[in-house]
Amino acid sequence: MEIVTAEEMRRLDRYTIDRLGIPAISLMENAGKAIAEEVLKLCGLGAAQNTVPQAATGAGDKPEHGGMILAEESLGQERASREHWYVLAGKGNNGGDGLVAARHLTDAGLRVTIIYAVPPEELSGEAAVQRDAAAASGIPACLYGRDPVDFSRCTGIIDALLGTGTSGAPRANYAALIAAANDSGLPIVAADIPSGLDADTGEVHDPCIRAQVTVCLAFLKRGLVQYPGAGAAGSVVVRRIGIPQRLAAEQGVAVRLLTEETLRSPLGVDVSRQRDPDGHKGTYGHVLVAAGSLRMSGAGLMTARAALRIGCGLVTWALPEVLMPRVIAAAPELMLAGAAQGPDGEWNAGSADELLRLARERDVLAVGPGLGRFPGDTGWLRRLWEEAELPLVLDADALNILAAAEDAADWTRPGRAPVVLTPHPGEMARLLGVPTPEVQRDRIGCALRYAHECGVTLVLKGARTVVATPDGAAYVNTTGHAGMATGGAGDVLTGIIAGLLAQGLDAAQAACFGVRLHGQAGERAAARRNNPASVIAGDIIDAL
């Protein structure tokens, strides 16, 4: 499922109208009908419940004489008439969608009142056509600020005030209507996006509609899959309105929702993870993990265990030699290699030689969890970056070292072996040199920009993890839960991605499949613990 910006949506809309010849008024009619149908579902009056037989062929009649005659009837007039919905209409196309919905709900037997945010005569184009059609249909209407509006008299609200063509905080009557709708405590169904939400970034302006359901039209909008916008949108239902779905790919939309279907195509991942019947441990790759220190040895252990649990054949954990006796029995399936020779249990710049030697016989190198900072670490990481001829996965302190390297833009990769970075928002902010809130304001945009400019696959962790690739594609993951915000969960993800790379997946495949499996494991772990807050990183490994 493609995820579009407001500008991409405008291009797709204009292409459909100008090049395919589908009238704008038809798209608006389809949009309004879709909104009305979702309102009916919310009311327990779905269209499937109101198709009743009108006539049938008699018993014994020949089949070719005809069949059942079905017709839509009122949705149970008494029940429908108990519903009274206010449609809050702005002057743009979003308002026009709401006016169409008002007609369809009236036809279904609901009581509807239109509340205009601006004088109705200010509407133009297709929205003006729908204004006239609603008036001709006898639907009551009033102007907010001129006529009295009592929200206690309705049972639900359609927000059709502001769409993707607006920016900034709502003002005047728009702001007052949004605040009144939120204060009413009534269920709100938003048309396309909640009014007051930035369609591209998910930023929530003041005020912003708090919807129970958002009926997203044609294509999913970026702002609906990023927080805090995702929280304001409620349940999101994407409805087609007549714009061909194939146009998104044809017009260069490169951001997708990360689903199982997306993994299969276009990413080409075998989500079954089937093993070859004649395979052996060498078939599934060998991960080298450079992680852990005296104070944070558990981070390296979790990364290494996760790489094994995700299915790679062998894992060597390289760590300061003095720590080996302390961890030797922690995971007997692992191989251990002493890489730093100092007595303090910390890493040092001289360990690069041993890591590079070990890397020559491994398939993937994962660096960073629990590593710590040490003198000469920038040059140490640069050597691994430039001399290790295998895929790299960098996390945690490896990312902090990279962010501190003033010459990182000059680093090169041998044979263009891929690099996967897995920052959380704070680490992403350090890589970009911006405050963390700036990253959170546009997670998709930040990830895309860095991945493209630096030629890496970037996994921006957090709620709705974003995977961005060097070629300009991005994927938004929805698996997982807030209980996974716990120490070590990111180390587990590093091991998962490294393990998948070792099994032959490319960087985009491993990153996307890895974040989805990581989130699903977190969900299973929460189910076993009966509460997401009880999940710890080891539970996620056990649930893989």
VEXROGU-341359 format. One line per 4 residues: number of its first residue (from 1); their letters; for each residue x, y, z of C-alpha. Coordinates in pm, 1 decimal. Example, Ala and Ser with C-alpha at 12.3 -4.5 7.8 and 13.67 -1.06 7.14 Angstrom:
1	as	1230.0/-450.0/780.0 | 1367.0/-106.0/714.0
This chain:
1	meiv	0.0/0.0/0.0 | 152.2/330.7/-112.9 | 175.7/629.5/121.7 | 157.1/971.5/-44.2
5	taee	239.3/1331.9/35.3 | -16.6/1605.9/-21.4 | 165.9/1710.4/-339.4 | 175.4/1354.2/-471.3
9	mrrl	-196.5/1323.6/-403.3 | -262.9/1644.2/-598.2 | -62.3/1510.9/-893.4 | -249.3/1181.2/-893.0
13	dryt	-580.4/1363.4/-868.4 | -499.6/1596.6/-1158.8 | -366.2/1312.6/-1372.9 | -687.0/1118.1/-1322.0
17	idrl	-899.9/1417.5/-1414.4 | -691.7/1567.1/-1697.0 | -534.3/1259.5/-1856.8 | -781.3/980.4/-1784.0
21	gipa	-1088.4/1197.3/-1826.4 | -1260.0/1098.2/-1502.6 | -1459.0/1403.5/-1389.5 | -1366.6/1562.9/-1059.4
25	islm	-1730.7/1559.2/-957.8 | -1733.5/1179.6/-995.1 | -1432.7/1144.2/-766.7 | -1603.0/1367.3/-511.3
29	enag	-1923.1/1165.3/-531.5 | -1730.1/843.8/-472.4 | -1542.7/1000.6/-181.8 | -1855.4/1122.8/-8.4
33	kaia	-2030.2/790.1/-56.5 | -1731.7/609.2/99.1 | -1741.7/841.2/401.3 | -2114.4/783.1/444.2
37	eevl	-2066.9/407.3/428.3 | -1809.0/418.1/705.3 | -2042.5/629.3/919.3 | -2316.7/370.9/869.8
41	klcg	-2077.9/95.0/976.8 | -1987.6/291.8/1287.3 | -2358.1/321.3/1366.5 | -2412.2/-51.0/1313.4
45	lgaa	-2612.1/22.7/1000.0 | -2378.4/-115.4/735.1 | -2504.9/-143.2/379.4 | -2483.7/-523.1/388.4
49	qntv	-2767.9/-523.7/640.4 | -3021.4/-342.8/424.4 | -3038.4/-549.6/104.3 | -3362.3/-745.8/120.3
53	pqaa	-3547.6/-972.9/-123.9 | -3827.3/-812.6/-321.5 | -3927.7/-1105.8/-540.6 | -3811.1/-1452.0/-634.6
57	tgag	-3890.8/-1720.0/-887.7 | -4125.3/-1980.1/-752.6 | -4025.0/-2330.6/-647.8 | -3988.0/-2556.0/-950.1
61	dkpe	-3937.7/-2271.6/-1201.1 | -3678.2/-2325.0/-1466.7 | -3340.3/-2160.6/-1383.9 | -3344.8/-1949.4/-1696.5
65	hggm	-3667.7/-1786.7/-1587.9 | -3470.1/-1555.9/-1362.2 | -3352.3/-1531.9/-1006.3 | -3386.2/-1331.4/-689.8
69	ilae	-3468.4/-961.7/-712.1 | -3291.7/-763.5/-441.6 | -3324.3/-397.5/-351.5 | -3181.2/-163.0/-93.9
73	eslg	-3433.7/-48.0/158.5 | -3418.6/191.5/448.4 | -3181.9/75.5/718.5 | -3457.0/15.6/972.1
77	qera	-3625.8/353.2/979.6 | -3674.7/371.0/1353.2 | -3314.8/282.2/1432.3 | -3167.7/507.2/1163.8
81	sreh	-3380.9/803.1/1266.3 | -3229.9/794.0/1614.8 | -2900.9/897.8/1456.3 | -2845.4/1268.7/1399.6
85	wyvl	-2509.6/1360.8/1245.4 | -2358.2/1703.8/1201.0 | -2144.2/1751.6/890.2 | -1884.3/2023.9/946.1
89	agkg	-1811.7/2160.9/599.5 | -1526.5/2384.7/488.2 | -1517.3/2569.4/159.8 | -1276.8/2338.4/-25.9
93	nngg	-1304.4/1994.5/-181.2 | -1290.7/1833.9/162.6 | -1612.6/2018.7/242.8 | -1759.9/1897.9/-85.0
97	dglv	-1684.7/1536.8/15.4 | -1871.3/1597.2/339.9 | -2172.6/1739.9/157.8 | -2194.8/1428.4/-59.2
101	aarh	-2180.3/1217.2/257.5 | -2465.3/1424.1/400.4 | -2687.2/1335.6/102.4 | -2609.8/964.3/123.4
105	ltda	-2672.9/953.2/497.1 | -3002.8/1134.5/451.9 | -3100.2/884.1/185.2 | -3016.5/603.6/429.4
109	glrv	-3266.6/744.4/677.8 | -3037.3/934.0/916.7 | -3105.3/1288.9/1025.8 | -2828.3/1520.4/906.6
113	tiiy	-2749.4/1887.3/961.6 | -2477.3/2069.6/770.1 | -2270.2/2320.6/969.2 | -2083.6/2554.7/734.8
117	avpp	-1760.2/2710.0/861.4 | -1787.8/2992.1/605.3 | -2085.6/3140.4/422.6 | -2206.1/2875.7/173.2
121	eels	-2180.4/3120.8/-114.9 | -1799.6/3114.3/-74.1 | -1786.7/2754.9/-193.7 | -1676.0/2712.9/-554.7
125	geaa	-1620.0/2446.4/-819.6 | -1735.6/2094.9/-736.2 | -1796.3/2190.6/-372.5 | -2049.3/2453.0/-487.2
129	vqrd	-2225.9/2191.0/-699.3 | -2257.1/1968.5/-391.9 | -2378.1/2263.2/-182.0 | -2662.6/2317.1/-426.3
133	aaaa	-2743.3/1946.5/-442.0 | -2759.2/1926.0/-61.7 | -2986.2/2229.5/-47.3 | -3212.2/2087.4/-318.3
137	sgip	-3232.8/1765.7/-117.4 | -3374.1/1960.1/174.4 | -3087.6/1894.8/416.4 | -3092.6/2153.4/697.8
141	acly	-2787.8/2380.5/710.5 | -2658.9/2664.2/922.1 | -2356.1/2892.9/938.8 | -2137.0/2860.4/1245.2
145	grdp	-2101.7/3190.6/1428.3 | -2424.8/3327.6/1286.1 | -2671.9/3052.8/1370.6 | -2692.6/2866.1/1702.0
149	vdfs	-2525.5/2523.8/1698.9 | -2594.4/2281.0/1983.9 | -2368.5/1975.0/1970.0 | -2573.5/1803.7/2240.5
153	rctg	-2847.7/1753.4/1980.9 | -2641.6/1525.8/1753.8 | -2507.9/1173.1/1789.9 | -2197.4/1199.7/1571.0
157	iida	-1987.1/1439.2/1364.3 | -1828.8/1427.2/1020.1 | -1520.0/1645.9/999.9 | -1502.1/1780.2/645.4
161	llgt	-1342.6/2113.2/727.8 | -980.6/2103.4/608.5 | -809.0/1859.7/375.0 | -458.9/1795.5/244.5
165	gtsg	-444.7/2131.8/67.3 | -416.7/2330.6/389.1 | -119.6/2401.1/613.0 | -59.4/2559.7/948.2
169	apra	-291.7/2590.9/1244.2 | -667.6/2628.0/1179.6 | -805.3/2979.1/1234.7 | -1130.9/3162.7/1294.7
173	nyaa	-1445.8/2952.0/1258.0 | -1243.5/2646.7/1159.5 | -1054.4/2651.7/1488.7 | -1371.9/2715.5/1689.7
177	liaa	-1559.2/2429.4/1520.8 | -1271.2/2187.3/1576.0 | -1253.6/2276.4/1945.3 | -1631.0/2244.1/1985.7
181	ands	-1636.1/1907.7/1809.1 | -1359.2/1771.1/2031.4 | -1527.2/1905.3/2345.4 | -1855.9/1737.0/2252.3
185	glpi	-1720.2/1389.8/2330.9 | -1912.0/1255.3/2030.1 | -1768.8/1009.4/1774.9 | -1597.8/1199.2/1493.3
189	vaad	-1538.1/1059.6/1145.1 | -1272.3/1260.0/959.4 | -1286.1/1297.6/581.6 | -942.7/1206.1/442.0
193	ipsg	-740.8/1354.2/731.2 | -840.6/1511.1/1064.3 | -862.8/1888.1/1027.8 | -555.6/2047.7/1183.4
197	ldad	-321.4/1757.2/1103.5 | -24.6/1805.8/870.7 | -83.3/1556.4/589.6 | 289.2/1507.5/525.4
201	tgev	454.2/1501.3/867.2 | 183.1/1399.4/1112.1 | 233.1/1720.0/1310.6 | -78.2/1803.4/1511.2
205	hdpc	-164.6/2173.4/1515.1 | -367.3/2347.1/1781.0 | -652.4/2272.1/1752.8 | -678.0/1940.6/1569.0
209	iraq	-970.7/1702.7/1532.5 | -944.8/1388.1/1744.0 | -1116.7/1135.1/1523.1 | -1250.9/794.2/1608.4
213	vtvc	-1231.0/695.8/1241.9 | -1051.0/860.9/951.1 | -1175.6/768.9/604.3 | -859.8/817.3/399.2
217	lafl	-944.7/868.2/33.4 | -764.6/698.5/-255.7 | -420.7/659.2/-90.3 | -281.7/656.0/261.5
221	krgl	-133.2/990.9/364.0 | 206.9/1017.6/534.8 | 67.9/1215.5/826.4 | -165.3/931.1/920.6
225	vqyp	116.3/680.2/979.2 | 343.2/904.5/1188.3 | 287.5/1013.7/1545.3 | 132.6/1224.9/1680.6
229	gaga	-89.6/1232.1/1371.7 | -159.3/860.1/1394.2 | -300.0/916.7/1742.3 | -534.1/1191.4/1622.8
233	agsv	-661.1/983.4/1329.9 | -805.5/692.5/1527.5 | -877.4/390.8/1310.0 | -781.2/463.0/949.8
237	vvrr	-986.2/314.6/665.3 | -844.9/362.5/314.7 | -1121.2/374.2/52.2 | -1084.2/381.5/-323.4
241	igip	-1264.6/658.0/-507.3 | -1186.8/590.6/-874.1 | -819.5/687.8/-899.7 | -642.2/378.6/-1038.3
245	qrla	-410.1/225.3/-780.6 | -141.5/158.5/-1042.0 | -90.2/532.3/-1086.5 | 97.4/561.9/-757.1
249	aeqg	389.0/350.1/-878.2 | 372.1/498.9/-1227.6 | 394.1/850.6/-1085.6 | 692.9/771.3/-864.4
253	vavr	538.7/728.6/-518.8 | 817.8/551.9/-329.7 | 687.7/519.3/27.6 | 487.4/211.9/125.1
257	llte	322.2/60.5/426.3 | 529.1/-239.6/533.8 | 289.3/-532.3/507.4 | 336.3/-897.4/427.6
261	etlr	221.6/-820.5/73.7 | 487.4/-548.3/44.1 | 754.4/-791.3/164.0 | 653.9/-1040.6/-102.2
265	splg	628.0/-779.2/-375.4 | 803.3/-549.6/-451.1 | 1071.2/-653.8/-198.8 | 1073.2/-1020.2/-302.2
269	vdvs	1111.8/-1171.1/45.6 | 1021.0/-1533.4/115.9 | 821.8/-1462.7/430.9 | 783.1/-1835.8/502.8
273	rqrd	1154.9/-1855.4/598.2 | 1164.8/-2214.5/475.7 | 1494.5/-2400.7/512.0 | 1659.1/-2614.1/245.7
277	pdgh	1620.6/-2980.7/341.2 | 1987.7/-3042.1/265.5 | 2112.5/-2718.4/422.6 | 2375.0/-2699.6/696.9
281	kgty	2499.5/-2430.4/932.6 | 2724.7/-2290.0/664.3 | 2424.4/-2246.0/435.0 | 2274.5/-1980.4/658.7
285	ghvl	2567.9/-1751.2/707.6 | 2805.8/-1641.1/979.9 | 2759.4/-1314.4/1171.7 | 3042.7/-1137.7/1351.4
289	vaag	2919.2/-917.5/1637.6 | 3154.3/-653.0/1777.9 | 2972.9/-532.0/2086.2 | 2964.3/-519.4/2463.0
293	slrm	3196.5/-378.6/2726.1 | 3248.1/-421.0/3098.4 | 2947.3/-207.6/3188.5 | 2724.5/-320.0/2901.6
297	sgag	2814.7/-676.9/2816.6 | 2447.5/-774.9/2796.4 | 2397.4/-561.9/2484.1 | 2645.5/-769.9/2286.3
301	lmta	2496.1/-1091.8/2419.8 | 2143.7/-996.7/2312.3 | 2260.5/-893.7/1964.5 | 2443.4/-1222.9/1917.3
305	raal	2156.3/-1434.8/2052.9 | 1903.4/-1255.7/1830.0 | 2119.8/-1322.7/1521.5 | 2116.7/-1693.0/1606.2
309	rigc	1746.9/-1701.4/1690.5 | 1652.3/-1542.1/1359.0 | 1812.6/-1836.6/1180.7 | 2171.0/-1762.3/1081.7
313	glvt	2398.0/-2064.2/1103.3 | 2687.1/-1930.5/1312.8 | 2759.8/-1627.0/1529.1 | 3096.5/-1514.6/1660.1
317	walp	3082.1/-1256.9/1936.3 | 3396.5/-1044.0/1945.4 | 3444.5/-866.2/2277.9 | 3718.2/-745.3/2511.6
321	evlm	3917.2/-1052.2/2609.0 | 3891.0/-992.4/2982.6 | 3512.0/-1035.5/2961.6 | 3519.6/-1380.1/2802.5
325	prvi	3530.2/-1581.2/3128.8 | 3227.9/-1387.7/3254.2 | 3004.6/-1466.3/2956.4 | 3134.3/-1799.3/2831.4
329	aaap	2833.4/-1995.9/2956.6 | 2568.9/-1729.1/2890.5 | 2487.2/-1864.4/2545.4 | 2674.8/-2187.7/2469.0
333	elml	2565.0/-2173.6/2104.9 | 2789.9/-1870.8/2044.2 | 3156.4/-1863.9/1950.7 | 3363.9/-1606.4/2138.2
337	agaa	3665.5/-1411.1/2017.4 | 3878.9/-1177.7/2227.1 | 3932.6/-865.6/2020.1 | 4050.8/-602.1/2268.2
341	qgpd	4349.0/-700.8/2481.4 | 4342.4/-433.5/2754.2 | 4277.2/-520.9/3121.4 | 3989.4/-274.6/3169.9
345	gewn	3719.5/-460.9/2977.7 | 3685.8/-175.0/2729.4 | 3753.5/-149.1/2358.3 | 4058.0/20.6/2210.4
349	agsa	4167.1/138.7/1867.9 | 4412.7/-146.7/1826.1 | 4130.0/-402.6/1816.5 | 4050.0/-305.0/1456.3
353	dell	4321.8/-539.1/1327.0 | 4170.4/-843.2/1498.0 | 3816.1/-753.5/1389.8 | 3925.1/-717.4/1028.5
357	rlar	4100.5/-1053.4/1046.0 | 3787.4/-1218.0/1187.0 | 3569.7/-1042.2/929.4 | 3751.3/-1205.4/640.1
361	erdv	3584.9/-1537.8/726.2 | 3239.2/-1404.3/814.7 | 2943.0/-1281.3/612.6 | 2816.3/-980.8/812.4
365	lavg	2966.4/-749.8/1074.9 | 2737.0/-593.8/1337.0 | 2897.6/-318.9/1544.7 | 2792.6/-97.0/1831.4
369	pglg	2558.8/-229.1/2103.2 | 2719.7/-175.1/2443.7 | 3044.5/-73.4/2275.7 | 3110.7/249.8/2464.0
373	rfpg	3336.8/532.3/2345.8 | 3717.4/509.0/2363.7 | 4025.2/700.0/2244.8 | 4075.7/663.5/1871.6
377	dtgw	3726.0/524.7/1812.1 | 3664.1/741.2/1504.0 | 3967.6/604.0/1321.8 | 3878.8/254.4/1445.3
381	lrrl	3530.5/274.0/1292.8 | 3663.0/425.4/972.1 | 3894.8/126.5/928.0 | 3602.9/-114.4/967.6
385	weea	3393.9/94.3/727.3 | 3660.3/109.8/458.1 | 3847.4/-219.9/497.1 | 3580.8/-475.5/590.7
389	elpl	3454.6/-618.7/262.1 | 3123.3/-741.3/398.0 | 2788.8/-584.4/493.0 | 2793.2/-366.9/805.1
393	vlda	2513.8/-310.3/1057.0 | 2585.3/-14.2/1285.3 | 2390.1/62.9/1601.4 | 2418.5/245.1/1931.9
397	daln	2772.4/372.5/2004.7 | 2887.1/294.8/1651.5 | 2632.3/554.3/1538.7 | 2753.6/804.1/1797.7
401	ilaa	3109.6/753.6/1675.8 | 2993.4/806.2/1317.6 | 2805.0/1122.0/1414.6 | 3117.5/1262.2/1581.4
405	aeda	3339.5/1195.5/1278.4 | 3388.1/1524.8/1096.0 | 3520.5/1349.0/786.8 | 3249.2/1080.3/763.2
409	adwt	3135.4/1214.7/426.0 | 3473.5/1112.1/283.1 | 3454.1/749.8/397.5 | 3431.5/492.1/119.5
413	rpgr	3315.0/130.4/103.5 | 3503.9/-156.5/-64.6 | 3303.9/-322.0/-338.8 | 3003.2/-115.8/-230.1
417	apvv	2908.4/-368.1/38.8 | 2590.4/-232.9/200.3 | 2570.3/-47.4/529.4 | 2261.1/-58.3/750.7
421	ltph	2224.1/202.4/1024.8 | 1966.1/150.2/1300.7 | 1934.6/476.8/1497.7 | 1671.1/569.4/1750.6
425	pgem	1547.5/932.3/1722.7 | 1822.9/1073.1/1945.7 | 2095.7/900.4/1745.9 | 1929.9/1013.0/1422.2
429	arll	1934.8/1369.8/1550.5 | 2307.9/1343.7/1618.8 | 2371.6/1203.2/1271.3 | 2181.1/1493.1/1115.9
433	gvpt	2305.3/1757.1/1357.4 | 1954.8/1869.7/1451.4 | 1740.1/1856.9/1768.6 | 1550.5/1532.8/1830.4
437	pevq	1205.8/1702.4/1802.3 | 1296.3/1803.7/1447.1 | 1352.2/1438.1/1359.1 | 1023.3/1341.0/1519.7
441	rdri	835.2/1611.3/1329.9 | 909.2/1436.4/998.3 | 1049.4/1088.4/1052.0 | 989.7/973.4/695.2
445	gcal	1149.1/1282.5/542.8 | 1455.2/1267.7/769.8 | 1512.9/899.2/702.2 | 1474.9/939.4/326.0
449	ryah	1710.4/1233.5/311.8 | 1989.7/1071.7/512.4 | 1966.6/734.7/336.1 | 1985.2/897.3/-6.5
453	ecgv	2263.1/1144.2/74.9 | 2483.5/890.7/256.6 | 2411.8/582.7/44.2 | 2298.3/365.5/335.2
457	tlvl	1989.4/170.4/435.4 | 1852.2/350.0/738.4 | 1620.7/205.5/1003.3 | 1475.4/490.4/1209.9
461	kgar	1344.5/311.5/1516.7 | 1050.8/410.0/1733.8 | 674.7/407.1/1699.7 | 611.7/330.6/1329.3
465	tvva	972.7/242.8/1244.0 | 1081.1/379.8/905.5 | 1316.0/192.4/670.5 | 1469.8/413.1/400.6
469	tpdg	1694.3/293.2/119.8 | 1963.7/468.8/-87.6 | 1745.6/461.4/-399.5 | 1478.8/682.0/-242.4
473	aayv	1227.1/420.4/-126.6 | 1087.8/402.0/226.1 | 870.5/161.2/421.4 | 668.5/228.4/737.4
477	nttg	624.4/-57.4/983.4 | 319.0/-90.2/1206.8 | 398.9/-404.2/1407.5 | 506.6/-383.3/1770.5
481	hagm	381.5/-181.2/2067.1 | 487.8/74.3/2326.8 | 601.9/-197.5/2567.3 | 900.0/-256.7/2339.4
485	atgg	1044.3/75.7/2454.3 | 1277.6/-108.8/2687.0 | 1652.9/-141.8/2720.4 | 1801.7/-391.5/2477.4
489	agdv	1513.9/-406.0/2229.3 | 1722.6/-216.0/1974.5 | 2016.9/-451.5/2028.3 | 1785.2/-739.8/1945.6
493	ltgi	1681.6/-569.1/1621.7 | 2047.2/-524.3/1524.2 | 2102.5/-898.7/1563.1 | 1789.1/-982.5/1365.8
497	iagl	1889.5/-765.2/1070.7 | 2247.6/-896.4/1075.8 | 2120.5/-1255.7/1087.7 | 1891.6/-1200.7/789.8
501	laqg	2173.1/-1039.8/590.8 | 2388.9/-1344.2/662.9 | 2115.2/-1566.0/518.8 | 2136.7/-1390.5/184.3
505	ldaa	1880.8/-1112.7/202.1 | 1985.0/-776.2/63.5 | 1995.9/-469.2/285.7 | 1642.2/-347.7/212.7
509	qaac	1496.0/-695.9/250.6 | 1678.5/-765.3/577.0 | 1590.9/-428.7/728.1 | 1222.7/-441.5/632.7
513	fgvr	1170.2/-807.1/719.2 | 1370.8/-759.1/1036.3 | 1166.5/-470.8/1174.4 | 840.9/-649.1/1095.6
517	lhgq	953.1/-974.6/1262.0 | 1091.1/-777.6/1558.0 | 754.7/-607.2/1610.1 | 560.6/-929.7/1573.1
521	ager	785.7/-1099.8/1827.4 | 720.0/-811.8/2065.8 | 346.6/-862.2/2020.6 | 376.0/-1233.2/2098.4
525	aaar	591.4/-1157.4/2400.9 | 328.9/-914.7/2532.3 | 56.6/-1174.0/2487.5 | 258.8/-1424.3/2691.4
529	rnnp	317.7/-1169.8/2967.6 | -43.3/-1044.8/2962.6 | 77.9/-684.9/2963.3 | 302.3/-501.1/2716.7
533	asvi	473.0/-314.2/3000.2 | 618.4/-642.2/3129.2 | 810.7/-718.1/2809.2 | 1190.5/-713.9/2828.0
537	agdi	1438.2/-758.4/2543.6 | 1502.5/-1124.0/2621.4 | 1131.0/-1194.4/2585.0 | 1146.8/-1059.9/2228.7
541	idal	1432.1/-1297.3/2143.0 | 1242.3/-1591.0/2289.5 | 934.1/-1498.8/2087.2 | 1112.8/-1489.1/1750.2
